[in-house]
Amino acid sequence: MRNVVSLILGGGKGTRLYPLTQHRSKPAVPLAGKYRLIDIPISNCLNSEFRKIYLLTQFNSVSLHRHIRTSYRFDRFSEGFVEILAAQQTLQDSDWYQGTADAVRKNLRYLRQPGIDYVLILSGDQLYRMDYRQMLETHRSTNADVTISALPVSREQASSFGIMRMEAEGRVTGFLEKPQTEEDLKMVKADPEWFRRYHIESHGREYLASMGIYLFNRQTLLDLLEQSDYEDFGKEVFPMAIRARHVQTHLFDGYWEDIGTIRSFYDANIAMAGDHPPFQFLEAGHPIYSRARSLPPTNFQGAKISRSLIADGCHICEGSVIENSVIGIRSWIGPNVTIKDSIVMGADYYEFSDSLETSSSKGPALGIGEGCRIVGAIIDKNCRIGNNASLVIERQSDNDVDHPAISLRDGLIVTEKGALIEDGWNLQDHV
């Protein structure tokens, strides 16, 4: 697959994922205790033997750059790479990226290199497992100029996606962004028999949603971007391509989640800790890669743990109860702590024993102190939560609220990275 280049879009400011994006970009947000969101598209590329990968970044990208630099290295014989294309001002362009298409347009010189026939464009904040070689086969066999991955969705879901209208052979003839009215939905409704032709049961799903995964002939992409000033693929470039080019659908019927909000991020992580997780990290033939760390095994000292993911290098003290939660790397959880329905991202470093003694006189040590209660929360990295603190919402509210170091988002408690919560602090005293 040497003639395919993959472009992974690093995303915008990620305001809907705030405060998790306060100090990092969306693709750098930790996932499932030990990964980051960016590991998903990169792993899909590597498992598909697409080894020429560019990552386009702009906002809060320092930690993302560090992760890429320490995680993905190729030997000199593989001809593979994961390279970062950060937004920059040049003699030709003095503006930052104005959208997904504009980000690619500002880096077209990398696509003009010899030996490139196809360009795969991906998002850096989606959770799924896909073999892109099957998409390339669809693209080639239908002689398409552009191929887009499509996901069957229900009537209730359709209003949140860009929905495509197709001919019998899967060629896209129309596109409607987030249809709301019954008349609009009727225009893009698909026949269930059409799904069966492709060996997919509709199960009441009668609409085809764009997944934001595009495969272009290189020259087609160059023409579309050079002949327009459109800034967004989904809203502008893709509809333009439908009018002038052969745009084909590639059906996908596996698990796929767009991690765009605090609630979707939380639900996806908690689901992976359940009895029947919709997304598995255990597929030997299609592993999810990440940074290799020299961390010790997690130490359980009489804790009670159920339906949870526990990453490497943790220390969980006696009497603690962890249920339906995700515990990230280097987490230190004190005695008699209760953690339920929560995500604890862990820490970037360990404190030395002398640091622990010093910090105890100045404030909480790194980790979760003795006797804490944490329910329905996302605890970002490097937090210091004092003894007997309570992070529990007892009176639900639909309003988003910001407190020092803590926010309420989508009915969830979210701490900012490096938050300090004093001994005995109780959230209910502040809501």
C-alpha positions as CSV (number, residue, x, y, z in Angstrom):
1,M,0.0,0.0,0.0
2,R,2.9,2.3,-0.7
3,N,0.8,4.5,-3.0
4,V,-1.6,5.6,-0.2
5,V,-1.0,8.5,2.1
6,S,-3.2,9.0,5.2
7,L,-4.0,12.4,6.6
8,I,-5.3,12.5,10.2
9,L,-7.0,15.7,11.1
10,G,-6.0,16.8,14.6
11,G,-9.3,18.7,15.3
12,G,-10.2,22.2,16.4
13,K,-10.4,23.7,19.8
14,G,-12.5,20.9,21.2
15,T,-14.8,23.2,23.2
16,R,-17.4,20.5,23.7
17,L,-14.8,18.3,25.5
18,Y,-13.7,21.1,27.8
19,P,-12.1,20.9,30.4
20,L,-10.4,17.8,29.1
21,T,-9.1,19.9,26.2
22,Q,-8.0,22.8,28.4
23,H,-4.4,21.7,28.2
24,R,-4.4,19.2,25.3
25,S,-5.9,18.7,21.8
26,K,-8.8,16.3,21.3
27,P,-6.7,13.5,19.8
28,A,-4.5,13.6,22.9
29,V,-7.3,12.9,25.3
30,P,-6.6,9.7,27.3
31,L,-8.7,6.7,26.4
32,A,-9.4,3.4,28.3
33,G,-6.7,4.0,30.9
34,K,-3.6,3.7,28.8
35,Y,-4.3,4.9,25.2
36,R,-5.0,8.2,23.6
37,L,-7.7,8.9,21.0
38,I,-5.1,9.4,18.2
39,D,-4.0,5.8,18.7
40,I,-7.2,4.6,17.1
41,P,-6.8,6.0,13.5
42,I,-3.0,5.4,13.6
43,S,-3.5,1.7,14.6
44,N,-6.2,1.3,11.9
45,C,-3.7,2.6,9.4
46,L,-0.9,0.3,10.5
47,N,-3.2,-2.7,10.6
48,S,-4.3,-1.9,7.1
49,E,-0.6,-1.6,6.0
50,F,-1.0,2.1,5.3
51,R,2.3,3.3,6.7
52,K,2.6,6.8,5.3
53,I,0.8,8.9,7.8
54,Y,0.6,12.7,8.3
55,L,-1.0,14.2,11.4
56,L,-2.3,17.8,11.0
57,T,-2.3,19.7,14.3
58,Q,-3.0,23.2,15.5
59,F,-4.5,23.7,19.0
60,N,-2.8,22.6,22.3
61,S,-0.6,20.2,20.4
62,V,2.4,19.9,22.7
63,S,1.4,16.7,24.5
64,L,0.1,15.2,21.2
65,H,3.5,15.8,19.6
66,R,5.2,14.2,22.5
67,H,3.0,11.2,22.3
68,I,3.6,10.7,18.6
69,R,7.3,11.2,18.9
70,T,7.7,8.6,21.7
71,S,5.2,6.1,20.3
72,Y,5.6,5.6,16.6
73,R,9.0,4.9,15.2
74,F,9.8,2.9,12.1
75,D,13.0,1.2,11.1
76,R,14.8,2.6,8.0
77,F,13.7,-0.3,5.8
78,S,9.9,0.0,6.3
79,E,9.4,3.3,4.4
80,G,6.8,4.1,7.0
81,F,6.4,7.2,9.0
82,V,4.0,9.2,11.3
83,E,4.9,12.8,10.7
84,I,3.3,15.9,12.3
85,L,2.3,18.8,10.0
86,A,1.7,21.6,12.5
87,A,-0.1,24.8,11.5
88,Q,2.5,27.4,10.5
89,Q,2.7,30.8,8.8
90,T,4.6,30.8,5.5
91,L,5.3,33.3,2.7
92,Q,2.2,31.9,0.9
93,D,-0.2,31.5,3.9
94,S,-0.3,33.8,6.9
95,D,-3.4,32.3,8.5
96,W,-3.9,29.3,10.7
97,Y,-6.1,26.4,9.6
98,Q,-9.6,27.6,8.9
99,G,-11.2,24.2,8.6
100,T,-10.6,20.6,7.7
101,A,-10.3,21.2,3.9
102,D,-8.2,24.4,4.5
103,A,-5.8,22.4,6.7
104,V,-5.2,19.9,3.8
105,R,-5.0,22.7,1.2
106,K,-2.2,24.3,3.1
107,N,-0.2,21.0,3.0
108,L,-0.8,20.0,-0.6
109,R,2.9,20.0,-1.3
110,Y,3.3,16.8,0.7
111,L,0.7,15.1,-1.5
112,R,2.4,16.1,-4.8
113,Q,5.4,13.9,-4.0
114,P,5.9,11.0,-6.5
115,G,4.4,7.6,-5.9
116,I,1.1,8.8,-4.3
117,D,-2.2,7.7,-6.0
118,Y,-4.7,7.8,-3.2
119,V,-5.2,10.0,-0.1
120,L,-7.2,8.8,2.9
121,I,-8.5,11.5,5.2
122,L,-9.4,10.6,8.8
123,S,-10.6,12.2,12.0
124,G,-8.4,12.0,15.1
125,D,-11.3,11.7,17.6
126,Q,-13.3,8.7,16.6
127,L,-13.4,5.2,18.2
128,Y,-13.8,2.3,15.8
129,R,-11.8,-0.6,14.2
130,M,-11.7,-0.7,10.4
131,D,-9.6,-2.3,7.7
132,Y,-9.1,0.5,5.2
133,R,-7.9,-2.0,2.5
134,Q,-11.6,-3.0,2.1
135,M,-12.5,0.7,1.5
136,L,-9.7,0.9,-1.1
137,E,-11.0,-2.2,-2.8
138,T,-14.5,-0.6,-3.0
139,H,-12.9,2.5,-4.4
140,R,-11.0,0.7,-7.1
141,S,-13.7,-1.7,-8.1
142,T,-16.3,1.0,-8.7
143,N,-13.8,3.3,-10.4
144,A,-14.7,6.1,-8.0
145,D,-13.1,9.5,-7.7
146,V,-14.1,9.8,-4.0
147,T,-15.2,7.1,-1.6
148,I,-16.8,7.8,1.7
149,S,-17.5,5.4,4.6
150,A,-21.1,5.2,5.5
151,L,-22.8,3.9,8.6
152,P,-26.5,2.8,8.8
153,V,-28.4,4.8,11.4
154,S,-31.9,5.0,12.7
155,R,-34.5,7.8,12.2
156,E,-33.7,9.2,15.7
157,Q,-29.9,9.3,14.9
158,A,-30.2,10.7,11.4
159,S,-30.8,14.3,12.6
160,S,-27.3,14.4,14.1
161,F,-25.4,13.3,10.9
162,G,-24.8,14.2,7.3
163,I,-27.1,11.8,5.4
164,M,-26.5,10.6,1.9
165,R,-28.8,9.7,-0.9
166,M,-27.7,6.9,-3.3
167,E,-28.3,5.1,-6.5
168,A,-28.8,1.3,-6.5
169,E,-25.1,0.6,-7.0
170,G,-24.0,2.8,-4.1
171,R,-23.1,6.0,-6.0
172,V,-23.9,9.1,-3.9
173,T,-26.3,11.4,-5.6
174,G,-27.2,13.8,-2.8
175,F,-26.2,14.9,0.7
176,L,-28.2,16.5,3.4
177,E,-26.6,17.9,6.6
178,K,-28.5,17.0,9.8
179,P,-32.0,16.7,8.3
180,Q,-34.7,17.7,10.7
181,T,-38.1,17.7,9.0
182,E,-40.0,14.7,7.8
183,E,-39.8,16.0,4.2
184,D,-36.1,16.1,4.4
185,L,-35.8,12.7,5.9
186,K,-38.0,11.2,3.2
187,M,-35.7,12.5,0.6
188,V,-32.7,10.6,1.9
189,K,-34.4,7.4,3.2
190,A,-32.9,4.2,1.9
191,D,-34.7,1.0,1.0
192,P,-34.0,-1.8,3.5
193,E,-33.6,-4.1,0.5
194,W,-30.6,-2.1,-0.6
195,F,-28.9,-2.9,2.7
196,R,-29.5,-6.7,2.2
197,R,-27.8,-6.6,-1.2
198,Y,-24.6,-5.7,0.8
199,H,-25.3,-8.4,3.4
200,I,-26.3,-6.0,6.1
201,E,-29.5,-6.2,8.1
202,S,-31.1,-2.8,8.5
203,H,-32.8,-3.5,11.8
204,G,-34.9,-0.4,11.4
205,R,-31.9,1.7,10.2
206,E,-33.0,3.4,7.0
207,Y,-30.4,6.1,6.6
208,L,-26.8,6.2,5.6
209,A,-24.6,8.6,7.7
210,S,-21.3,10.0,6.7
211,M,-18.5,8.8,9.0
212,G,-16.1,11.6,7.9
213,I,-13.7,9.1,6.4
214,Y,-12.8,10.0,2.8
215,L,-10.7,8.2,0.2
216,F,-9.7,10.4,-2.8
217,N,-7.8,9.8,-6.0
218,R,-4.9,12.2,-5.4
219,Q,-5.6,14.2,-8.6
220,T,-9.3,14.6,-7.7
221,L,-8.4,16.0,-4.2
222,L,-5.9,18.4,-5.8
223,D,-8.5,19.6,-8.3
224,L,-11.2,20.0,-5.7
225,L,-9.1,22.0,-3.3
226,E,-7.2,24.1,-5.9
227,Q,-10.4,25.1,-7.8
228,S,-12.2,26.3,-4.7
229,D,-11.7,28.1,-1.4
230,Y,-14.0,25.8,0.6
231,E,-12.8,25.3,4.1
232,D,-14.8,22.2,5.3
233,F,-14.9,18.7,3.8
234,G,-18.3,17.6,5.2
235,K,-20.3,20.8,4.5
236,E,-18.6,22.1,1.3
237,V,-16.0,19.9,-0.5
238,F,-18.0,16.6,-0.3
239,P,-21.3,18.2,-1.7
240,M,-19.2,19.8,-4.5
241,A,-17.6,16.5,-5.3
242,I,-21.1,14.8,-5.6
243,R,-22.0,17.3,-8.3
244,A,-18.9,16.9,-10.4
245,R,-17.4,13.5,-9.6
246,H,-18.1,9.9,-9.0
247,V,-18.6,9.6,-5.2
248,Q,-19.1,6.1,-3.9
249,T,-20.2,4.7,-0.5
250,H,-18.3,2.1,1.4
251,L,-20.6,0.5,3.9
252,F,-19.5,-0.1,7.5
253,D,-21.6,-1.9,10.1
254,G,-19.3,-2.2,13.1
255,Y,-18.9,-0.2,16.3
256,W,-18.2,3.5,15.7
257,E,-18.4,6.4,18.1
258,D,-17.6,10.1,17.5
259,I,-16.0,11.3,20.7
260,G,-17.2,14.9,20.5
261,T,-18.7,15.6,23.9
262,I,-18.0,14.9,27.5
263,R,-21.0,12.5,27.6
264,S,-19.9,10.5,24.5
265,F,-16.4,10.3,25.9
266,Y,-17.7,9.1,29.3
267,D,-20.1,6.6,27.8
268,A,-17.6,5.1,25.4
269,N,-15.0,4.5,28.2
270,I,-17.5,3.1,30.7
271,A,-18.9,0.8,28.1
272,M,-15.5,-0.7,27.6
273,A,-15.4,-1.6,31.3
274,G,-18.7,-3.5,31.1
275,D,-19.5,-7.2,30.7
276,H,-20.0,-7.0,27.0
277,P,-17.9,-4.1,25.7
278,P,-18.9,-3.0,22.2
279,F,-15.3,-2.2,21.4
280,Q,-12.6,-4.7,22.3
281,F,-8.9,-4.1,22.6
282,L,-8.2,-7.9,22.7
283,E,-8.3,-8.6,18.9
284,A,-4.8,-10.0,18.3
285,G,-4.9,-9.5,14.6
286,H,-5.8,-5.8,14.9
287,P,-4.1,-4.4,18.0
288,I,-4.4,-0.9,19.1
289,Y,-0.9,0.5,19.5
290,S,0.3,3.1,21.9
291,R,3.4,4.3,23.8
292,A,5.4,1.4,25.4
293,R,5.9,2.2,29.0
294,S,8.2,0.5,31.6
295,L,5.6,0.4,34.3
296,P,5.3,-2.1,37.1
297,P,2.3,-4.4,37.5
298,T,-0.7,-2.9,39.4
299,N,-0.7,-3.6,43.1
300,F,-4.0,-4.6,44.7
301,Q,-4.0,-4.6,48.5
302,G,-7.3,-6.2,49.4
303,A,-9.4,-3.9,47.2
304,K,-12.7,-5.0,45.7
305,I,-12.9,-4.4,42.0
306,S,-15.7,-5.3,39.6
307,R,-16.5,-4.5,35.9
308,S,-13.5,-2.1,35.6
309,L,-10.4,-1.5,33.5
310,I,-7.2,-1.1,35.5
311,A,-4.1,0.1,33.7
312,D,-0.4,-0.5,34.5
313,G,1.5,0.9,37.4
314,C,-1.3,1.5,39.8
315,H,-1.4,1.2,43.6
316,I,-4.8,0.4,45.1
317,C,-4.9,0.2,48.9
318,E,-6.9,-2.1,51.2
319,G,-10.6,-1.5,51.7
320,S,-11.1,0.4,48.4
321,V,-14.1,-0.4,46.2
322,I,-14.0,0.2,42.5
323,E,-17.1,-0.5,40.4
324,N,-17.9,0.1,36.7
325,S,-14.9,2.4,36.3
326,V,-11.7,3.0,34.3
327,I,-8.5,3.5,36.2
328,G,-5.5,5.0,34.3
329,I,-1.8,4.5,34.5
330,R,0.1,5.3,37.7
331,S,-3.1,5.8,39.7
332,W,-2.6,6.0,43.5
333,I,-5.8,5.2,45.4
334,G,-5.7,5.3,49.1
335,P,-7.4,3.1,51.7
336,N,-11.2,2.8,51.9
337,V,-11.9,4.8,48.8
338,T,-15.1,4.3,46.8
339,I,-15.0,4.9,43.1
340,K,-18.2,4.1,41.0
341,D,-19.1,4.8,37.4
342,S,-16.1,7.0,37.0
343,I,-12.9,7.5,34.9
344,V,-9.7,8.2,36.7
345,M,-7.0,9.0,34.2
346,G,-4.0,8.5,36.5
347,A,-0.8,10.4,36.4
348,D,2.1,11.3,34.1
349,Y,4.7,10.6,36.9
350,Y,5.3,9.1,40.3
351,E,6.1,11.1,43.4
352,F,9.2,10.1,45.2
353,S,9.0,9.1,48.8
354,D,10.5,12.4,50.1
355,S,8.1,14.3,47.9
356,L,5.2,12.5,49.5
357,E,6.4,13.5,53.0
358,T,6.8,17.1,51.9
359,S,3.4,17.3,50.1
360,S,1.6,15.9,53.1
361,S,2.5,19.0,55.1
362,K,1.5,21.3,52.3
363,G,-1.6,19.6,50.8
364,P,-2.8,16.3,49.3
365,A,-0.3,14.0,47.7
366,L,-0.6,13.0,44.0
367,G,-3.6,10.6,43.7
368,I,-6.8,9.9,45.7
369,G,-6.7,10.2,49.4
370,E,-8.1,7.9,52.1
371,G,-11.8,7.6,52.5
372,C,-12.8,9.5,49.3
373,R,-16.1,9.0,47.5
374,I,-16.1,9.5,43.7
375,V,-19.3,8.7,41.7
376,G,-20.1,9.7,38.1
377,A,-16.9,11.6,37.6
378,I,-14.0,12.1,35.2
379,I,-10.8,12.7,37.1
380,D,-8.1,14.1,34.8
381,K,-4.4,13.4,35.1
382,N,-2.1,14.5,38.0
383,C,-4.9,15.4,40.4
384,R,-4.4,15.6,44.2
385,I,-7.6,14.7,46.0
386,G,-7.4,15.0,49.8
387,N,-8.6,12.6,52.4
388,N,-12.4,12.1,52.8
389,A,-13.2,14.3,49.9
390,S,-16.6,13.7,48.2
391,L,-17.2,14.1,44.5
392,V,-20.7,13.0,44.2
393,I,-23.7,14.7,42.6
394,E,-26.8,14.0,44.8
395,R,-29.1,16.5,43.1
396,Q,-28.9,16.2,39.3
397,S,-29.0,19.4,37.2
398,D,-29.0,20.0,33.4
399,N,-26.9,23.2,33.8
400,D,-23.2,23.2,33.2
401,V,-21.3,24.8,36.1
402,D,-17.7,25.8,36.6
403,H,-16.0,25.8,40.0
404,P,-12.3,26.2,40.7
405,A,-10.6,23.0,39.4
406,I,-14.0,21.3,38.9
407,S,-16.8,21.5,36.2
408,L,-20.2,20.0,35.8
409,R,-20.8,18.9,32.2
410,D,-23.6,16.8,30.8
411,G,-24.5,15.7,34.4
412,L,-20.9,14.6,35.1
413,I,-18.2,15.8,37.4
414,V,-15.0,16.7,35.5
415,T,-11.8,17.9,37.2
416,E,-9.2,19.8,35.3
417,K,-5.8,18.4,34.8
418,G,-3.6,18.8,37.9
419,A,-6.6,19.8,40.1
420,L,-6.1,20.1,43.9
421,I,-9.0,19.1,46.1
422,E,-8.5,19.8,49.8
423,D,-9.2,17.3,52.7
424,G,-12.9,16.9,53.4
425,W,-14.0,18.9,50.4
426,N,-17.7,18.1,49.5
427,L,-19.1,19.0,46.1
428,Q,-22.6,19.2,47.5
429,D,-21.5,22.3,49.5
430,H,-20.8,24.1,46.2
431,V,-23.8,23.2,44.0
